[in-house]
Structure formats: structure tokens, C-alpha cells
Amino acid sequence: MSVQSPSRGVAVPAASSRSGSMFAKPSQEQIVLLITIALLVVFGLTLNGFATVSNLLNLLRSISILGVLGLGMGLIVISRGIDLSEVAIMAGSWAIALIYMQNGMPVFTAVLLALAIAVLIGVVNGVMVAFVEAPALFVTLAAGFVIYGLAFWIAPAWVVYAPKDAPGLMYLGAGRLFGVPVPILVFAACAIAMHLFLSRTSIGRFIYAQGDNPEAARLTGIPLRPLIVLEHVLVALLAWIAGLVWVGTTGSMQMAITQGTMIFDVVLVVVIGGISLIGGRGSVFSVVVGCILIGTLLNAFTIMDVNSEVQNIIKGVVLLAAIVLDNWLHPRDEETARQGD
Amino acid sequence: MNDGVMQAATATQSAAREPVLRISNGSKIYGGVHAIEGVNFDLYPGEVHALVGENGAGKSTLCKAIAGAINLTSGDYLLDGKPANFEQPRDALDAGICMVYQETSLVPTMTAAQNIELGNEKLLTRFRTLNIQAQQLLQSLNFHVDPATPVALLGTAKKQMVEIARAIYNKARIIIFDEPTASLTPEEIVHFFHLVRDLRARGVSIIYISHALEESLQIADRITVLRDGKLVITAPAKQLSRDALVQHMVGREVAQAVYGGKAKTHQRREKVLTVENVTMGMAVKNMSFSVYAGEVVGIAGLIGSGRTEIAKIIYGALKRNLVNGGTIRLRGKPIRYRVPRQAINDGIAYITEDRKANGFFETMVVDDNVYIGSLATRKGWSFLLSRAKRSKLANYWVDRLKISALQRKARIIELSGGNQQKVVLAKTLVQEPSIIFFDEPTRGVDVGTIPHIHGEIRRLADEGKAVVVISSYLPEILAVSDRILVARTGRIVAEFDAADATQDKILYAAVH
């Protein structure tokens, strides 16, 4: 068993510890991974043009932005928090930066401006949650609207285009390295960095501890308030990276996404992969598996030409199924949780 | 009503009658583990039947099965000789089986009368009628409770009366009391015993669960001892003694009495902590005391006397009044912590009274729980986790506290109460504190583990640390303390030297 692995310790507690039980419950990651593999096989056999290298790369590329956002959301859900302003942070900070770029600001400065705006919002979110002690759900929901309003005020357009003379900016979205689209590499790099952060550093361990039992964490001496601010800043940072890929891919930033269901998709990939809403459980692996499942479904829907209403219904049902599965694997009922009295 | 002749008569009569409730060969399996196994239990009309056993012995499981909260995996459950099949607690209630919790199942904002009728409301209710009915019921039970008072304003004993009245209102024939006396004063306990005898005289059967063995011996007609989910013995209370019960509970001769032996007289050293006139709202009022290095100070007092609160104030988990909040000095230097982290970095530790709520991290294994305690201190922190350091710390504390090594790979939630408590201890002691507050150090800990924990408390004091032990259980206070403080209504009202403290003296100070 690997070193300091909250991810491991959490992901496979059943197999190692419940030797006496009739059957060990599989972890949610394992279940979702199996379903994903089954779907890949089924779609590969039945759908024309699904199991081609270019389509699979396309599949991965299509989920990389969602994946990067999902890593941020995963981190904060593990800590028993939530950040519903993540998509708004991505869109708002980049819309403003692109407007300044159009007005002649150097590309590099504008990218840093986007970063500064994102981090600032993260700090404000964190301070509101940690020090004002307002519920994260409402703080970040409200923050999303404020960011949307402010960004629209400064950059009054639904779609803000990047200037044509910024090829460096486009590379992250459209480029390829060794034949692999760069967005996939960005997602992979973020996932590895996040995994190392969560499983090999004390701060990662503190995040799990906070999600497991915030009061115990406080009494143990973990600095909860700075930790919460840091978590919101990291979410904003990942939103900024996702925005970088987004701008590179589309050459623009659409403010409309803040009003859509994208934040719902982000929560979906996190919860589906086994990051429990009760906190302290799940890992980066959960986000990756969740992303691949959703990516597979969306890709197959596109090939099958399923309309977006039906897609939304299916996504909603999948989210519900994931939450039911979560409840079954992590029962909060004392009878089963405590194995007796 | 409650004279001894009548009790004796009822008790003897009951033996001849048919049992009102019988469980034969009852088992309940949780995830492959037997919570209770092959238990035969019966209850006669008008009988008080006490259930004793260590935590995890299966008392709660048995009672939940009786009250319809869970179903038995196998075995028969007969009520009046007919098989009972309860889908939910409501069915058991309708059959006249009622479980009385300490105070948890009342709605605080509703009046006593409303609570009594809770669950049986008619579509339209007149408050007047409701109050009159409740008043009649309460009077018939000799309870002095105003039916129109919101339950939140009632004391613990009166809340319990409302619970009992509700049980009677529901025509309960079998009442299960779970730790009914835990938060009552001695006078209230005496009154409660009268109540139980009244109920028995009315033909109500009572199942009585209590940690205090003396109470079970005093009130019960018969006593059943459970151990590890199995029934050890069922016998008339008159044939049992405290020692016999402990022996049945533990399953072996207890070599030395668990709470035996006075601590040796203390050699006072440096005064490390001074508390002067500390005040917090209504809970702590002008509390003052001092703690010295190398001694164990016991703080006795009832629940609500401010003993837990003062520890949490010193630790930074609660905040005392900003104005006139008093002074706390650590080695002469005034301190006021905003968060526990500051206290920990100054070498103060607090070991919680409720480990399940805020003591440990249930998703982590033993080693990680210990290691995270160290990581949370300024000295023990490092950015990257170290496998070597984790093993070193965990090995040391697992060895020193005799934490069952087999269970190290298991999630902590699956450990026994005693091992869980030891992990919480290790997680705190790894922070190398010099002043340690133990709040109820042996609550829910198996009898066999208690001497280990008491030994550790003594060892810490011998190492020169200042130790404060807060406990409701007087034999524990007497066994571990060099000096005993008694808290009442937010003040320290008495101080005894270990040599001349007795249970009676402490109780008198705690109550009067």
C-alpha cells in the first residue's frame, strides 16, 4: 500500500478491513470504472466511428476543460465545501482579460490580469466562508451572479474574442505535442499535480481531515480558516487554467456559460466518481473516472445525434444514481455505520 | 403505592405468570459480525429487568430489536405468546412498547402537553382541552410539571417526566429506559426510582439499562448480563453483587479492583496554569483555580456545572466574555486563545468527552490519526508527508498505549470503544503537551481498558505534566486525582486533598 494515501485508504477501505463480512462493498470508483469500460466496449462495437484514435482523442479533449474544473470542485467537495462560482470565475476573469487584450494590453500582462482577478475572487469567497462563516453554497452562488454582472459591465458582450495576433494563447487549446492535443496534457498535468498535493502533502491531508470531521480538525489544531481560503483560491486557480484552455480552444470566452448548466456538469463529474458530498472521501482518480464516463456518454450521444433535452435528462438521472450509490456505500444511518452499538 | 411489601408481592407474582415479551435465540448480524447472538430474553408483567454489559455488548441492539427499530436476523420475538413482526418503531409503539431516551425525542419548542400528545394529534386540537388532559395525566402520575410550559424551559428531570407521561399516554405496557439517571442529581434519582416502582405497581414492565451497577442492583427484580453479544446470565437481583456483575461483564476475575487504589500524595512543583474569575455567559461564573506540574487534578460536578466549558475556554474552543471574562495565566503570562491551535502550540491539550462527534477522523486508519495530530502542531509540521515519521510516531504510541495492533489497518470506526479512546489519546499526546485536560476519559470504554487509561494519566503526571481529569464518575475521580475540585453552577465550590476526599463529601459539595 502506498505511502500517505488518503485516496487509497479511502478508496479501498472495504476490502482490507471488513474481512469478516460476507462480501466487501466495491468502491464507487471501481463501479464507475467498470461501467465506463462496459460502455466503451458497447459503443465501440455498435457505433460507427466511435473506436477510432481520432474520436477517442477528441473524446478526451472534450472533457479536459470539464476535468480541470472538476479537479477544483473535487478538492473543495472533499473538504465538505462547495464552490458554485467556479464557471463564473473562469468566464468572468477571462472575458475581462480578453477585452483588455483587444484594447492593446500585452497578451502576457492580460493573462496575469485574469489570474489576479481569479485569485482575488477566490480570496473573497474564502474569507466570506471562513471568517464571516456564511454557508459556502450561498456565498459562491451569490459570487457567481456578482462576477457575471461585473464582467458583463466591463466587457458588455456575450462572446468576447481573443485578438488574432496571439498564437501563443491558442497553443494550449489547439496545439498538439507528440500528436496529443495539448488540452489533454494540461488536464493530465493538473490531475497529477493535484493527486500529489492531496496524497503527499500535509495540507492535502488536512483537507481530508476537514472534510471528515471539521470540529475534530479544529480541536486537533488544524488551521481551518486559512485552509478554507486556500481551498477557494485553488478552485479559482483551476478555473483560470480551465479558462486558458477554453480561450485557446475557441479563441473566445462566452459569458453565456455562466447562465447554463455547466456548473452542474462539474458537480456531476465529481460526485459520480465517488467524491462523497459528506466530505473526506474520494480522490483525483474519482474526478478522472467521472470525467471519462461523462465524456463517453456525451461523445456517443453526439454520434447518435441525441438532442440536448434528452442528454440533460440522462445527465440528471446519472447524477441521482451516483448520489444513491454514494448513500449506499457511505451510509449515514448509525445502525449500519457503527456495526452494532 | 410504593411500599416494599407490594414490590415483593409483584415480583413473586410475576414469576408465576406468562412472560409479556420473549425473545428466543435472537441474533442480529451487521456486516457479518454478530451484534447479538442466540440471546434468550424474557420479561414478565410488572417486572423491572435490568440489562448490563460493557459498551458493544449488545444492550442497545437488543433494545432496538424489542422497540422495533431494527429486525432480528434470526430468532423468535413473541409478544403475549404471539409472534411480533414490527416493520417500524411506530408498530411497536402501537403494541405498547415504548423506549424512553434521556431527553432527545422531545420537541423543545412545544409545550409539555403538546409533546405528550405528539404523534397522536387529532386534526383539530383545542389547547385548553389538551392542557386539561395532560394535567390530569401528569397529576395521576404525581408529576409536578406545568403542561403549558415549553419543554426547552424544563430541567432534565422534568423532561424525563414528560417522556414517561408520553409513554403512559401511549398506553405503554413495556417501557425501555436507556441510561435514565445519567444527568440527574441524587435527589432526582431517588424520585425517579419511586416513579419506576409506581409504574411497576401499575403492571408496566420495565427494561432498565444503566452504567451504574449499583442502580441496577437496587431497582431491578432481575438482571441480565450481556457480553460480546451473548447472554451470560439472567438472575434475580438479590442473588447478585456488584463484584459478581463485573466478573460476568468482563468474563474473568478482575485482578485488582478497577477503581481501586488511592493515588500517592503529590509533590507540588511549578504552578503552570492559573484561572482567575473566568466567566462565560451563564455556564461559567467567576471560576478560579490553579494547576501544578506533576499532579493530577480531578474536577467533579454534575453535567451543566461548567466543568467541560472551563476546559474548552482554556483550550480556545469556547470564548469567555470579552468584558469581565476573567484572567487565565500560563506560567504567569495572561492568555486568551481564539482557536485551539494556539493553545496546542503553547502545550495545552484537551481530550474530548465525545470522541465520535469530534475526537477522531473516521475515514483514516489508526496511524494516520496519530500522525495528523503531530502534523497539526507547529513543531511537527512539514509540507511533505513522511512515511518514516508516521510509522515511528504510530509505533511508539500504539506500543505505549497498548492499542490493539491487529486493528491498525482497520478504519477507526470499527475499533472497540477502548481502542478508539486510546487513539484519541495518542493523537493528542503526540502533540507533546505539558498541560492535559481529560474530559470523561473512560466514557464508553470497556472495563478492561480503564486501568490502561488511568495508568497513562498517572504516568503523564509522573513525567512532570499537569493533568486535569474531568469526570462524572466519582470512583474514577477518587482513583486518579491528587487533588479534587468540585464544580457547581459555573463555580469551583470545594477543594479536597485526595487523602481526605470521599464520595459523600464530593457529592454533598456538588449538589448543595
Interface residues (C-beta under 8 A of the other chain):
Chain A: V3 Q4 P6 G9 V10 P13 S16 S17 R18 G20 S21 M22 R200 T201 S202 I203 R205 F206 Y208 A209 D212 N213 E215 A216 A217 R218 L219 T220 G221 I222 P223 L224 R225 G280 R281 E335 T336 A337 R338 Q339 G340 D341
Chain B: K28 Y30 G31 G32 V33 A35 N55 G56 G58 K59 S60 T61 K64 A69 I70 G229 Y315 A317 V339 P340 R341 I344 N345 Y350 T352 A357 N358 G359 F360 F361 E362 T363 M364 V365 D368 I372 G373 L375 A376 T377 W381 S382 F383 L384 L385 R387 R390 K409 A410 R411 I413 E414 K427 Q431
